[in-house]
């Protein structure tokens, strides 16, 4: 069977894509259509030594997808010659309906649409890309890969909130978790680095980027994670608050007259690093902290304090931990965050090698560290492609 998979990540105002050859995991071509539905859109496409960077207005996702197809026709590679095995679509929220990559049908689209109530900023955009791609690629299997699926193995005690029963049974209030494709990918890579099968190791994986989450992985399966009903809960993020006392919302409603929409916007877009410093990019926060800005230094301290709180909880929950994994834009590139998050934990078996950490080596722990500490670049597109190809292969081998 052909091993080429097109991965589409459709957001509210962009479509990111990669064409991968899973025979060797190589990225054959990649690109981005951005500012869909806005003015001054841009389009990027790369294939071999060809680079396209154009100003293009995209009134809708259909227009953007047609431009992507034109780029393949004009710049390569020719998709008809590649003969796609599958198209993998990232979908943020699968609720408790989807616990594995799923062949997309009309019924699946309807369910993703219904789950938009749980992810109003993400699922509608994911679905727009799916519907457009299905119209344009009618003879290729389309597979949905859900951010939440990896966490479907959490035990009931881990995903249940102590709220009224009607909230849980009628409105789907529970912990779902996100960044599942990233946590799954780096957990598998970490097991390889440790020379073990995923089923033989326990890990704590830290996906630290503009969005951030931590996951407790026992024997290759997620047993707890920091994000909850939505991606707002947990660690401090670029613009999201992470954990806070829910009574703060009622206090700000009574004290400042903020509406539910204003509170939602503030916690998702004006909190986190931005709320602490006015910046949501950790690179800029680090520069300011190094220049003596106390607000920026405090923001990094708060960020690391929250990480340490979850590390402590998951060390206890797992009982035995073989490795801690850093990934994501911050996790892979900010040695200071890694060092501060794990400082003073020698008695817990965690010891960082300063030189390795500064270089960003894969192994940044010392030889005497009882728990390995690894830096592993995530590759969500490759994980989505692998899962999509698996579904397509199963479909191809199933008798009519």
Buried (B, 14 or more C-beta within 10 A) or exposed (E): EBBBBBBBBBBEBBBBBBBBBBEEEEBBBBBBBBBBBEEEBBBBBBBEEEEBEEEBBBEEBBBBBBBBEEBBEEBBBEBEEBEBBBBBBBBBBBBEBBBBBBBBEEEBBEBBEEBBEBBEBBBBBBBBBBBBBBEBBEEBBBBBBBBBBBBBBBEEEBBEEEEEEEEBEEEBBBBBBBBBBBBBBBBBBBBEBBEEEBEEBBBBBBBBBBBBBBBBBBBBBBBBBBBBBBBBBBBBBBBBBBBEEEEEBEEBBEEEEBEEEBBBEBBBBBBBBBBBBBBBBBEBBBEBBEEEBEEBBEBBEBBBEBBBBBBEBBBEBBEEBBBBBBBBBBBBBBBBBBBBBBEEBBEBBBBBBEEBBEEBEBBBBBEEBEBBBBBBBBBBBBBBBBBBBBBBBEEEEEEE
